[in-house]
Amino acid sequence: MASIHEIREERLKKLSMLRERGVDPFPVSVPRDIALSELRARFVELEKNQRPISVAGRIMAIRGQGAIQFVVLFDGTDEFQVVLKRDVLGNEKMTLFVDVADVGDIVSATGTAFTTRRGEPSVLASSWTMGAKSLLPLPEKWHGLQDGEEKLRKRYLDLMQDKDLRELFRKKAKFWQSIRTFMVDAGFLEVETPVIERTTGGADARPFATHHHALDIDVYLRISCGELWQKRLMVAGFPKVFEIGRIFRNEGISPEHAQDYTQLEFYWAYATPEECMAFVEQMYKKVAMDVFGTMTFDIGKFEVNLGKTWERYEYTETIKRMTGIDISHAQTDEIEAALRRLGVEYDKKGWNRVRAIDSLWKYCRRQLSGPGFLVGIPKEMSPLAKPDPKDHSKVLQFQPIIAGSEVGKGYSELNDPVDQAERFATQQKMRDAGDEEAQMADPEFVEALEYGMPPTCGFGVSERLFAFLANKPVREAQLFPLLRPR
């Protein structure tokens, strides 16, 4: 079997052969007046009227002898067979095709629709044109790319040969289209907020840092979809706003986490957490039906039915029931002891009580099937949420739980500027102590709150929801995830 280098050298010779014969191997355009999917749909009509048609696509297979060639083209919409016959095409054009064409080339063919003796709808070519000469061979048709990282690195080849993968990303596009339509139909205004910030806000995450040369300041890529900016819009008087955009977190890689991804965040003035939870539940159900046509999903070890009654998981009670630890009274060393007893691994860098409780909660969360909402989160765990008036040690935060994971987060937004400033100060102490994920203080946001922000409910959900419903690791549900260079 020839090596990749040998195949490439052979194809370079064919490239030269085309040019020597006055043929441009990479023309600006080629004849094409119908997509292959439309050709298939209208085949009976086109075969009957015998009007010449031009099709184009990538050669996925070639078989036959010198007098007749059966070529399968793929144009992104469908595959279709083109038949080249020497007595129809002519000796010169047929010989050129046999001499220079390879699987992987992009070609155009003009001819008429006809059905072969074996009953295969086809195009009988009267001419052909090279659209782009390929220099590297496609992966073997029946096995494709086998190595997982190679699939991600050469995603274009995997997409080319895997129909199900192409369909996955069509569904992902529909996922965001469905969410956007749902939000707009509910009266929300779509906005755009800065991606580059002087201080990151809206999440506990390590940011990517860079330098803005024109202003000569250090800046960060945002870690939320404009949370503190959208809340400024609440101050400005907009009642309902949302953004769908890219966010960036300089964190670890896992089946559930990526470093840059798309997220929806919305803010709704005067809405209560209960109203927001009902709205989110309705949105998840609508999107599931729009994109997947079902409410029932197999996700990891769980079977999840979004159509059933959504449960409520109270944070402290759930942890106590599943671990025996009452976090409202337990000291950090007690929580650590419980983590060791349960076999939970944790990173001691920037370790504190908040990180300890979060590690314990994640152990519990992985055992919950859902669907449901996590509620009753301790105040110390959420620096931007409004305290629960019935229990000031907790905040009015909620998180959808599906298949052992949090797939979204919302809360009644903190609008007390004094309380917000104090929580920022607490977060800053955590950063100073080594917690790189603690939130940065934003005095300008506090100043905006001092002008008055109405009671507001906010919510965010990322593309991880799509990955979960598709039962895929999040990186496999991204077209081009970041990879380490070879």
VENQUIFEN-V814901 format. One record per residue. N is the residue number from 1. RES is the residue in one letter. PHI is phi in whole degrees, -180 to 180 (* if undefined). OMEGA is omega in radians with two decimals (none if undefined). D_CENTER is the distance of its C-alpha to the mean C-alpha in whole Angstrom. Layout:
N,RES,PHI,OMEGA,D_CENTER / N,RES,PHI,OMEGA,D_CENTER
//
This chain:
1,M,*,-3.10,39 / 2,A,-70,3.10,38 / 3,S,-78,3.08,36 / 4,I,-58,-3.14,33 / 5,H,-63,-3.13,35 / 6,E,-66,3.12,38 / 7,I,-63,-3.13,36 / 8,R,-63,3.13,34 / 9,E,-62,3.12,38 / 10,E,-66,-3.13,39 / 11,R,-73,3.04,36 / 12,L,-63,3.09,37 / 13,K,-65,3.11,41 / 14,K,-67,3.07,40 / 15,L,-61,3.11,38 / 16,S,-64,-3.14,42 / 17,M,-62,3.11,43 / 18,L,-61,-3.12,41 / 19,R,-66,3.11,42 / 20,E,-63,-3.14,46 / 21,R,-93,3.08,46 / 22,G,78,-3.13,45 / 23,V,-105,3.08,41 / 24,D,-78,-3.12,38 / 25,P,-73,-3.11,36 / 26,F,-136,-3.08,33 / 27,P,-69,3.11,34 / 28,V,-64,3.14,33 / 29,S,-153,3.07,32 / 30,V,-136,3.12,34 / 31,P,-60,3.07,35 / 32,R,-165,-3.14,32 / 33,D,-125,3.12,33 / 34,I,-155,3.06,31 / 35,A,-75,-3.09,28 / 36,L,-66,3.09,28 / 37,S,-67,3.11,27 / 38,E,-69,3.08,29 / 39,L,-58,-3.14,32 / 40,R,-66,-3.11,31 / 41,A,-67,-3.07,31 / 42,R,-106,-2.96,35 / 43,F,-59,-3.09,36 / 44,V,-59,3.12,39 / 45,E,-62,-3.07,40 / 46,L,-71,3.09,40 / 47,E,-69,-3.11,42 / 48,K,-71,-3.06,44 / 49,N,-86,3.06,45 / 50,Q,57,3.06,44 / 51,R,-74,3.12,43 / 52,P,-60,3.12,42 / 53,I,-131,3.10,38 / 54,S,-117,3.10,36 / 55,V,-123,3.12,32 / 56,A,-147,3.11,30 / 57,G,172,3.12,28 / 58,R,-87,3.08,27 / 59,I,-73,3.13,30 / 60,M,-100,3.13,28 / 61,A,-162,3.05,32 / 62,I,-135,3.03,35 / 63,R,-144,3.12,38 / 64,G,125,-3.12,42 / 65,Q,-110,-3.07,45 / 66,G,-62,-3.06,47 / 67,A,-84,-3.12,48 / 68,I,-149,3.14,45 / 69,Q,-128,3.06,41 / 70,F,-105,-3.02,38 / 71,V,-121,3.08,35 / 72,V,-99,3.11,31 / 73,L,-104,3.05,29 / 74,F,-132,-3.09,25 / 75,D,-119,-3.13,24 / 76,G,94,3.10,21 / 77,T,-107,-3.10,22 / 78,D,-172,2.96,24 / 79,E,-106,-3.14,27 / 80,F,-155,-3.09,31 / 81,Q,-91,3.00,34 / 82,V,-116,-3.13,36 / 83,V,-110,3.09,40 / 84,L,-111,3.10,42 / 85,K,-116,-3.10,45 / 86,R,-61,-3.09,48 / 87,D,-75,3.07,50 / 88,V,-99,-3.06,48 / 89,L,-75,-3.06,46 / 90,G,100,-3.02,49 / 91,N,-63,-3.07,50 / 92,E,-67,-3.12,49 / 93,K,-68,3.14,45 / 94,M,-68,-3.14,45 / 95,T,-63,3.12,46 / 96,L,-62,3.13,44 / 97,F,-60,-3.12,41 / 98,V,-61,-3.08,42 / 99,D,-75,-2.94,43 / 100,V,-119,-3.02,39 / 101,A,-81,3.10,37 / 102,D,-136,2.97,34 / 103,V,-59,-3.08,31 / 104,G,109,3.10,28 / 105,D,-66,3.02,30 / 106,I,-104,-3.05,29 / 107,V,-134,3.01,32 / 108,S,-118,3.08,34 / 109,A,-137,3.09,36 / 110,T,-114,-3.12,39 / 111,G,180,-3.10,41 / 112,T,-122,3.13,41 / 113,A,-75,3.06,40 / 114,F,-155,-3.14,42 / 115,T,-110,-3.12,42 / 116,T,-72,3.12,43 / 117,R,-60,3.13,45 / 118,R,-87,3.08,43 / 119,G,83,-3.11,41 / 120,E,-92,3.04,38 / 121,P,-59,-3.02,37 / 122,S,-149,2.97,37 / 123,V,-117,3.08,38 / 124,L,-91,-2.99,41 / 125,A,-79,3.00,41 / 126,S,-106,3.05,44 / 127,S,-160,3.08,42 / 128,W,-146,-3.11,39 / 129,T,-139,3.05,37 / 130,M,-75,3.11,35 / 131,G,-99,3.09,32 / 132,A,-165,-3.13,30 / 133,K,-81,3.12,32 / 134,S,-83,3.13,30 / 135,L,-104,3.13,31 / 136,L,-117,-3.12,29 / 137,P,-77,3.03,29 / 138,L,-73,3.03,26 / 139,P,-59,-3.13,25 / 140,E,-54,-2.91,28 / 141,K,-54,-2.96,27 / 142,W,-84,-3.10,27 / 143,H,-112,3.12,26 / 144,G,59,3.09,23 / 145,L,-79,-3.08,21 / 146,Q,-105,-3.11,22 / 147,D,-73,-3.07,21 / 148,G,-59,-3.14,18 / 149,E,-70,3.12,17 / 150,E,-65,3.07,19 / 151,K,-60,3.14,16 / 152,L,-74,-3.10,14 / 153,R,-70,3.13,16 / 154,K,-114,-3.06,17 / 155,R,-57,-3.11,14 / 156,Y,-61,3.11,16 / 157,L,-75,3.12,19 / 158,D,-63,3.11,17 / 159,L,-64,-3.12,15 / 160,M,-60,-2.99,19 / 161,Q,-106,-3.07,20 / 162,D,-117,-3.11,18 / 163,K,-63,-3.13,18 / 164,D,-65,3.12,16 / 165,L,-68,3.08,13 / 166,R,-60,3.14,13 / 167,E,-67,3.10,13 / 168,L,-58,-3.09,10 / 169,F,-80,2.95,8 / 170,R,-67,3.10,11 / 171,K,-66,3.14,10 / 172,K,-65,3.08,7 / 173,A,-62,3.12,9 / 174,K,-67,3.10,11 / 175,F,-56,-3.13,10 / 176,W,-72,3.08,9 / 177,Q,-63,-3.13,13 / 178,S,-65,3.13,14 / 179,I,-64,-3.13,13 / 180,R,-61,3.13,15 / 181,T,-62,3.13,18 / 182,F,-60,-3.12,18 / 183,M,-67,-3.12,19 / 184,V,-64,3.14,21 / 185,D,-64,3.12,23 / 186,A,-87,3.06,24 / 187,G,90,3.12,25 / 188,F,-87,3.10,23 / 189,L,-95,3.10,23 / 190,E,-80,-3.10,19 / 191,V,-129,3.04,20 / 192,E,-126,-3.14,19 / 193,T,-125,-3.03,20 / 194,P,-61,3.02,20 / 195,V,-92,3.10,18 / 196,I,-100,-3.06,21 / 197,E,-133,3.03,23 / 198,R,-81,3.00,26 / 199,T,-134,3.12,26 / 200,T,-86,3.12,22 / 201,G,-149,3.04,22 / 202,G,100,-3.13,20 / 203,A,-166,3.00,19 / 204,D,-98,-3.09,21 / 205,A,-162,3.07,19 / 206,R,-83,-3.08,20 / 207,P,-89,2.92,19 / 208,F,-86,-3.10,19 / 209,A,-112,3.07,23 / 210,T,-153,-3.12,24 / 211,H,-122,3.09,28 / 212,H,-93,-3.00,28 / 213,H,-70,-3.10,31 / 214,A,-64,3.12,32 / 215,L,-95,-3.12,33 / 216,D,55,3.09,33 / 217,I,-136,3.01,31 / 218,D,-80,-3.10,29 / 219,V,-136,-3.10,25 / 220,Y,-133,2.93,22 / 221,L,-79,-3.01,18 / 222,R,-64,3.13,17 / 223,I,-110,3.01,16 / 224,S,-136,-3.11,16 / 225,C,-88,3.04,15 / 226,G,74,-3.07,18 / 227,E,-55,-3.07,20 / 228,L,-70,3.08,23 / 229,W,-75,3.14,23 / 230,Q,-65,3.10,22 / 231,K,-71,2.97,25 / 232,R,-62,3.09,28 / 233,L,-69,3.01,27 / 234,M,-65,3.06,28 / 235,V,-60,-3.10,31 / 236,A,-69,3.09,32 / 237,G,110,3.04,32 / 238,F,-73,-3.07,29 / 239,P,-82,-3.09,28 / 240,K,-144,3.10,25 / 241,V,-135,3.05,22 / 242,F,-151,3.05,18 / 243,E,-141,2.97,15 / 244,I,-115,-3.05,12 / 245,G,-157,-3.08,11 / 246,R,-88,3.02,10 / 247,I,-129,-2.95,12 / 248,F,-138,3.13,13 / 249,R,-135,-3.05,15 / 250,N,-87,-3.03,17 / 251,E,-126,-3.10,17 / 252,G,-74,3.13,17 / 253,I,-100,3.08,15 / 254,S,-152,3.09,14 / 255,P,-59,-3.11,13 / 256,E,-108,-3.01,11 / 257,H,-130,3.02,11 / 258,A,-129,-3.08,9 / 259,Q,-90,3.03,11 / 260,D,-139,-3.04,9 / 261,Y,-160,-3.10,6 / 262,T,-95,-3.10,6 / 263,Q,-141,2.94,9 / 264,L,-100,2.91,12 / 265,E,-134,3.06,15 / 266,F,-132,3.12,18 / 267,Y,-134,-2.93,22 / 268,W,-132,-3.11,25 / 269,A,-67,3.06,28 / 270,Y,72,3.12,31 / 271,A,-83,3.08,29 / 272,T,-89,3.06,29 / 273,P,-57,3.13,27 / 274,E,-65,3.08,28 / 275,E,-64,3.14,27 / 276,C,-66,3.13,24 / 277,M,-62,3.10,23 / 278,A,-63,3.13,25 / 279,F,-65,-3.14,22 / 280,V,-64,3.12,19 / 281,E,-59,3.11,20 / 282,Q,-62,-3.14,21 / 283,M,-64,-3.13,18 / 284,Y,-61,-3.14,16 / 285,K,-66,-3.13,19 / 286,K,-64,-3.13,18 / 287,V,-65,3.13,15 / 288,A,-59,-3.13,15 / 289,M,-72,3.14,18 / 290,D,-61,-2.98,17 / 291,V,-92,-3.02,14 / 292,F,-111,3.12,15 / 293,G,71,-3.12,19 / 294,T,-156,3.04,20 / 295,M,-106,-3.05,20 / 296,T,-107,-3.05,21 / 297,F,-136,2.95,18 / 298,D,-95,-3.09,19 / 299,I,-128,-3.08,17 / 300,G,60,-3.13,18 / 301,K,-89,-3.04,22 / 302,F,-106,2.88,22 / 303,E,-110,-3.01,22 / 304,V,-116,3.09,21 / 305,N,-115,-3.12,22 / 306,L,-67,-3.09,21 / 307,G,-81,-3.12,24 / 308,K,-83,3.13,26 / 309,T,-64,-3.13,28 / 310,W,-78,-3.09,25 / 311,E,-84,2.99,27 / 312,R,-120,3.09,28 / 313,Y,-113,3.11,27 / 314,E,-80,-2.95,30 / 315,Y,-54,-3.06,29 / 316,T,-65,-3.12,32 / 317,E,-65,-3.13,34 / 318,T,-65,3.12,31 / 319,I,-63,-3.13,31 / 320,K,-64,-3.13,35 / 321,R,-65,-3.03,35 / 322,M,-95,-3.10,33 / 323,T,-128,-3.08,34 / 324,G,82,-3.11,37 / 325,I,-102,3.05,36 / 326,D,-95,-3.02,37 / 327,I,-69,3.14,35 / 328,S,-71,-3.14,37 / 329,H,-124,-3.02,40 / 330,A,-67,3.06,39 / 331,Q,-84,-3.10,39 / 332,T,-59,-3.12,37 / 333,D,-66,3.09,39 / 334,E,-68,3.13,39 / 335,I,-66,3.09,35 / 336,E,-61,3.13,35 / 337,A,-62,3.12,37 / 338,A,-66,3.12,35 / 339,L,-62,3.11,32 / 340,R,-65,3.14,35 / 341,R,-62,-3.12,36 / 342,L,-85,3.14,33 / 343,G,73,-3.13,32 / 344,V,-90,3.08,29 / 345,E,-84,-3.14,28 / 346,Y,-150,-3.10,27 / 347,D,-94,-3.09,27 / 348,K,-81,3.12,31 / 349,K,-68,-3.10,30 / 350,G,65,-3.04,30 / 351,W,-69,3.08,31 / 352,N,-159,-3.09,32 / 353,R,-61,-3.14,33 / 354,V,-60,3.14,29 / 355,R,-66,3.13,28 / 356,A,-65,3.13,30 / 357,I,-63,-3.14,29 / 358,D,-61,3.10,26 / 359,S,-63,3.13,26 / 360,L,-68,3.12,28 / 361,W,-63,-3.11,26 / 362,K,-62,3.06,23 / 363,Y,-60,-3.12,26 / 364,C,-71,-3.09,26 / 365,R,-56,-3.08,23 / 366,R,-65,-3.13,22 / 367,Q,-102,-3.09,25 / 368,L,-98,-3.12,24 / 369,S,-77,-3.02,23 / 370,G,75,0.06,22 / 371,P,-76,3.11,21 / 372,G,-174,3.12,23 / 373,F,-121,2.98,23 / 374,L,-79,3.13,24 / 375,V,-136,3.08,27 / 376,G,71,-3.11,30 / 377,I,-74,3.11,28 / 378,P,-60,-3.10,31 / 379,K,-57,-3.08,31 / 380,E,-67,-3.12,31 / 381,M,-88,-3.00,27 / 382,S,-143,-3.02,26 / 383,P,-75,-3.08,28 / 384,L,-114,-3.07,26 / 385,A,-95,-3.14,27 / 386,K,-76,3.10,30 / 387,P,-63,3.05,33 / 388,D,-74,-3.11,34 / 389,P,-62,3.12,37 / 390,K,-86,-3.14,38 / 391,D,-156,-3.03,38 / 392,H,-70,3.06,37 / 393,S,-81,-3.11,36 / 394,K,-124,3.13,32 / 395,V,-120,3.13,30 / 396,L,-86,-3.13,29 / 397,Q,-116,3.08,25 / 398,F,-143,3.13,23 / 399,Q,-139,3.06,20 / 400,P,-63,3.10,18 / 401,I,-113,3.10,19 / 402,I,-138,3.05,17 / 403,A,53,3.04,18 / 404,G,76,-3.11,20 / 405,S,-140,3.02,17 / 406,E,-86,-3.13,16 / 407,V,-122,-3.14,13 / 408,G,131,3.10,14 / 409,K,-154,3.09,18 / 410,G,-145,3.05,20 / 411,Y,-163,2.97,24 / 412,S,-74,-2.95,27 / 413,E,-70,3.08,27 / 414,L,-67,3.12,30 / 415,N,-124,3.03,32 / 416,D,-87,-3.05,35 / 417,P,-64,3.13,35 / 418,V,-69,3.11,38 / 419,D,-61,-3.13,36 / 420,Q,-62,3.13,32 / 421,A,-63,3.13,35 / 422,E,-66,3.13,36 / 423,R,-69,3.05,32 / 424,F,-61,3.13,31 / 425,A,-63,3.10,34 / 426,T,-63,3.12,34 / 427,Q,-63,3.14,30 / 428,Q,-64,3.08,32 / 429,K,-62,3.10,34 / 430,M,-65,3.09,32 / 431,R,-64,-3.13,30 / 432,D,-64,3.14,34 / 433,A,-86,3.06,34 / 434,G,113,3.14,31 / 435,D,-85,-3.07,28 / 436,E,-73,-3.12,26 / 437,E,-96,3.10,23 / 438,A,-63,-3.02,26 / 439,Q,-78,3.12,25 / 440,M,-84,3.07,27 / 441,A,-71,3.13,30 / 442,D,-130,-3.09,30 / 443,P,-63,3.13,33 / 444,E,-69,3.06,32 / 445,F,-68,3.08,30 / 446,V,-59,3.11,33 / 447,E,-60,3.11,35 / 448,A,-61,3.12,33 / 449,L,-63,-3.11,33 / 450,E,-67,3.04,37 / 451,Y,-82,3.08,37 / 452,G,104,3.03,36 / 453,M,-115,-3.12,32 / 454,P,-65,3.00,33 / 455,P,-52,-2.99,32 / 456,T,-139,2.99,28 / 457,C,-110,3.11,25 / 458,G,-123,-3.12,22 / 459,F,-153,3.08,18 / 460,G,-139,3.05,15 / 461,V,-146,-3.09,12 / 462,S,-104,3.11,8 / 463,E,-66,3.07,5 / 464,R,-61,3.07,7 / 465,L,-61,3.10,9 / 466,F,-62,-3.14,7 / 467,A,-59,3.13,7 / 468,F,-63,-3.11,11 / 469,L,-65,3.09,12 / 470,A,-82,-3.12,11 / 471,N,58,3.13,13 / 472,K,-126,2.92,11 / 473,P,-59,-3.00,10 / 474,V,-60,-3.13,7 / 475,R,-67,3.12,8 / 476,E,-72,3.11,9 / 477,A,-96,3.01,5 / 478,Q,-110,-3.11,5 / 479,L,-62,-3.06,7 / 480,F,-135,3.11,9 / 481,P,-66,-3.13,9 / 482,L,-68,3.14,13 / 483,L,-128,3.07,16 / 484,R,-68,3.11,19 / 485,P,-60,3.11,21 / 486,R,-69,none,24
//
